[in-house]
Amino acid sequence: MKFVSSRELRINPGAVWKRLRQERDLVITSNGKPMGVLIFATEDTLEEVLATLRQERAQAAAVRIRSVAAARGLDKLSDERLEGIVGEARRVRRASRKAVAGGRS
């Protein structure tokens, strides 16, 4: 993957857009550190590109959640215990919402 500084993007955007068409994606850096990614898309491919990015972001979040759960030993909870924890969290949330709604009168 090719890197482009934010300064280069600011000073010479036309050259960056040309590189983007050639490379298909570029990493934007600030002070030498990656800050973002430019991904080539057209009017015809924009929705597909965005859907793919969102799907990958969701998958990466699921992997992180599973890793944290495994590190905390939560991956070994029984289904019954997990349902109990979720049920309690829902009860607390409902009670909190009712309290907030009651205070709005």
N, C-alpha and C positions, 0 to 999 in steps of 0.2 A: 504494500500500500504506500502511496506517495504522500508526502507531507507538504503543506503550504502554510506559511505564517499568516497570522491575521493581518499583519502589516502589508504583506504582498497582496492579500485579498483587497485591502482598503486602497492601496496605491494603484494596482493594476488588475482590476476585476475582469476585464476582457480576457487577459491571458489565463487567469484562473478558470474562467468558464470554458475556454478552449481546452485546457488540460483536463477539466472534468469530463468533457465529452469524450476525450481520448481514453482516460484512465477508468471512468465509470464511478469511481469514488475517491475522495481525498480526505485526509485528516487535516483539520485546521488546528494550528498550534498557537499558543501565546506564551512568550518567554521560553520557547522550546518544549513546552508541555502540551500534550494533546488536550484540546478543549471541545472538539466536536467533529462531526463527520459530514461531508457533503456527498450526497448520493445523486447520481444522474437520474433524472426522470423527465418524461415528456408529458404532455397533456393526456396522451393515451395510456401511459404506464403509471401515472402518479398514484391512483387509488391502489393498484396492485403493489407498488413499492411501499406505500404507507401500511397496507394490511400486513405485508411480510415483516416490516419493522416492528409493528405492534405485536404480532404473533411471537416473534423472537424475543422481544422484551418480556412478554408474559412467561415464556418458557424459561428464560433466565431467572426471573423472579421465583418461579416454582422450584428451580434447582437450588437457589439460595435458601428458600424456606425449608426445603427438605434437609439441606446440610445443617442448618441451625437446629432443626428439630432432632436430627440424629446426634449432634454434639451435646444436646441437653437431655438425651435419652427419651425424648418424647415420641420417637418412632416406635417405641415398644409398648405404648399405651394400648389397652384393649379397646375394641369398638365401644363397649359399654361405658368405659371410663371417659373416652373421648366425647361421647354423646352427652354425658353428665357435665363435663366442662363447658361444652358448647351451650347446653341448655341453661346453665347458671349464668354464663356471659350474656345470653339473650335476655334472661330475667332482669339482670342488673341494667342492661341497656333500656329495656322497656320501662322500668321503674324510673330511670333517669329522665327519659323522654316525658313521662307523665308529670314528673315534678317540674320540669321546665315548662311544659304546656300549662300546668296549673298556675304557675307564677306569672303568666302572660295576661291574665284577666284584667 
